[in-house]
Amino acid sequence: MNDVRAAGVSAPARTTDPFGRVLDAIDTLSMAGAWAAVLCILAILALIVGEVAARNLFNYSIHFAWEFSAYLMGATFMLGGGYALRAGAQIRVNLLITGARGDIARIIDLGATFLTAAIALYLTYALFLLTWLSWERGSKSAMASELPLWIPQLALSLGAAIFALQLIARAARLLRREPGDDARLRLAQDIE
């Protein structure tokens, strides 16, 4: 939260009711996922810069750089999804909501949120099942690193779970007639 205040953005108000504290906990989990995504991006940067430097300076290739970068990119996408949803920074088509007014717009938004939550829950289940099967079978990457596949799959599974929880929290907020997004969490202006 201090980073948000330091950037000149007011921090979201914390709620005092028990259900509101659960929603705040989901927001905190989403923020942790966002920071994990930042670390993944920094790791990608380090791997690619290291690969380019190794090739140009030593005529050597870091054989796992591109493979791990791909795993990290997937982890970045999934781990940052919950925070992007809460901040309202995800890409979505508001054609129906913009054309509707009042309760109709809220019902459309709520319906879309419930549908997306159902899809995200199924995705979470499928990814955790895939991760478990990779663990159980000892599946390894076909690349030279032979990385156990459950490791990158676990990051995807956790990211999907955070996203699904944030969708459920969004639905709860909409049912409580609270805004589903918190634009104060955005650290940059929208690109239009």
Rosetta blueprint (number, residue, H / E / L):
1 M L
2 N H
3 D H
4 V H
5 R H
6 A H
7 A L
8 G L
9 V L
10 S L
11 A L
12 P L
13 A L
14 R L
15 T L
16 T L
17 D L
18 P H
19 F H
20 G H
21 R H
22 V H
23 L H
24 D H
25 A H
26 I H
27 D H
28 T H
29 L H
30 S H
31 M H
32 A H
33 G H
34 A H
35 W H
36 A H
37 A H
38 V H
39 L H
40 C H
41 I H
42 L H
43 A H
44 I H
45 L H
46 A H
47 L H
48 I H
49 V H
50 G H
51 E H
52 V H
53 A H
54 A H
55 R H
56 N H
57 L H
58 F H
59 N L
60 Y L
61 S L
62 I L
63 H L
64 F L
65 A H
66 W H
67 E H
68 F H
69 S H
70 A H
71 Y H
72 L H
73 M H
74 G H
75 A H
76 T H
77 F H
78 M H
79 L H
80 G L
81 G H
82 G H
83 Y H
84 A H
85 L H
86 R H
87 A H
88 G L
89 A L
90 Q L
91 I L
92 R L
93 V L
94 N L
95 L H
96 L H
97 I H
98 T H
99 G H
100 A L
101 R L
102 G H
103 D H
104 I H
105 A H
106 R H
107 I H
108 I H
109 D H
110 L H
111 G H
112 A H
113 T H
114 F H
115 L H
116 T H
117 A H
118 A H
119 I H
120 A H
121 L H
122 Y H
123 L H
124 T H
125 Y H
126 A H
127 L H
128 F H
129 L H
130 L H
131 T H
132 W H
133 L H
134 S H
135 W H
136 E H
137 R H
138 G L
139 S L
140 K E
141 S L
142 A L
143 M L
144 A L
145 S L
146 E L
147 L L
148 P E
149 L L
150 W H
151 I H
152 P H
153 Q H
154 L H
155 A H
156 L H
157 S H
158 L H
159 G H
160 A H
161 A H
162 I H
163 F H
164 A H
165 L H
166 Q H
167 L H
168 I H
169 A H
170 R H
171 A H
172 A H
173 R H
174 L H
175 L H
176 R L
177 R L
178 E L
179 P L
180 G L
181 D L
182 D L
183 A H
184 R H
185 L H
186 R L
187 L L
188 A L
189 Q L
190 D L
191 I L
192 E L
